[in-house]
Amino acid sequence: MWGASIVASALCALMLFAEPALAAKRVALVIGNSSYQNVVKLTNPSNDAEAMAAALKAAGFEFVDLKRGERTPAIGEPRAEARRQGRRSSLVQMLQQRQDGPEQSDLRQRERLRHARHVA
């Protein structure tokens, strides 16, 4: 459910900025991080990232598939490309740091389990 709302939010943002960027190169960076140091691996971020990438690709954005370890240097590239394009470009950045809802509550459930084990 949250994945769909993320995609819908991004598409709404794209529509707001689409007119000035129609003739411009469209660049986006989508990261689906499911591995954190102190949290059990999450299952949904990669699914959300794939859905977002598909929506952006359909909207005419360039898509580059980066593998693990290639992400850090690439984070500044969309912003640098937007600067090079000047007024002919749009850059939409969106960060999701929480996952809520009954079907996407990996983090909350795992935190409860970790807390339960710690208390027991």
C-alpha positions in Angstrom: 0.0 0.0 0.0 2.8 2.5 0.9 4.6 1.5 -2.2 1.7 2.6 -4.3 1.3 5.9 -2.4 5.0 6.6 -2.9 4.7 6.1 -6.6 1.5 8.2 -6.7 3.3 11.0 -4.8 6.3 11.0 -7.1 4.1 11.1 -10.2 2.2 14.1 -8.8 5.5 15.8 -8.1 6.6 15.0 -11.6 3.4 16.5 -13.1 4.1 19.7 -11.2 7.5 20.1 -12.7 6.9 18.4 -16.1 6.1 21.5 -18.2 9.4 23.3 -17.8 11.3 20.1 -18.4 9.5 18.8 -21.4 12.5 19.5 -23.7 15.1 18.7 -21.1 16.9 15.6 -20.2 15.2 13.9 -17.3 17.5 12.2 -14.8 16.5 10.4 -11.6 18.2 8.4 -8.9 16.2 5.7 -7.2 17.7 3.8 -4.2 16.0 0.9 -2.5 18.1 0.2 0.6 16.9 -2.9 2.5 20.2 -3.6 4.4 21.0 -1.5 7.4 23.7 -2.1 10.0 21.4 -2.3 13.1 18.2 -3.6 11.6 17.2 -6.9 10.1 17.0 -6.9 6.3 13.7 -5.3 5.1 11.7 -6.9 2.3 9.9 -3.9 0.7 12.4 -1.2 -0.2 13.6 -3.0 -3.3 10.0 -3.6 -4.4 9.3 0.1 -3.9 12.4 1.2 -5.7 11.5 -1.1 -8.7 8.0 0.4 -8.8 9.4 3.9 -8.6 12.0 3.3 -11.3 9.3 1.8 -13.6 7.1 4.9 -13.1 10.0 7.3 -13.8 11.1 5.3 -16.8 7.5 5.5 -18.2 7.6 9.3 -17.6 10.7 9.6 -19.8 13.5 9.6 -17.2 16.8 8.0 -17.9 17.4 4.9 -15.9 20.7 3.4 -14.8 20.7 0.2 -12.8 23.3 0.5 -10.1 24.5 -2.5 -8.1 25.5 -2.5 -4.5 28.7 -0.6 -3.9 28.1 1.7 -7.0 25.5 3.8 -5.2 27.6 6.2 -3.2 29.4 7.9 -6.0 26.2 8.1 -8.1 24.2 10.0 -5.6 25.5 13.4 -6.7 25.2 12.7 -10.4 21.5 13.6 -11.0 22.0 16.9 -9.1 25.2 17.7 -11.2 23.3 16.9 -14.4 20.4 19.1 -13.4 22.9 22.0 -12.8 24.5 21.4 -16.3 21.1 21.5 -17.9 20.2 24.7 -16.1 16.6 25.9 -16.5 15.9 23.1 -19.0 15.9 20.5 -16.3 14.0 19.4 -13.3 15.2 17.3 -10.4 12.8 15.6 -8.0 14.2 14.2 -4.9 12.2 12.0 -2.6 13.3 10.2 0.5 11.3 7.6 2.4 12.7 6.7 5.8 9.7 5.0 7.4 7.6 2.0 6.6 4.2 1.9 8.2 1.0 0.0 7.6 0.0 -3.6 8.3 1.6 -5.0 5.1 4.8 -3.1 5.3 5.7 -3.0 9.0 8.9 -5.0 8.8 10.8 -2.5 10.9 8.2 -2.2 13.6 7.7 -5.9 13.9 11.4 -6.7 14.0 12.0 -3.9 16.6 9.3 -5.5 18.7 10.9 -8.9 18.4 14.3 -7.4 19.3 12.8 -5.6 22.3 11.0 -8.8 23.4 14.2 -10.8 23.2 16.1 -8.1 25.1 13.4 -7.9 27.9 13.1 -11.7 28.2 
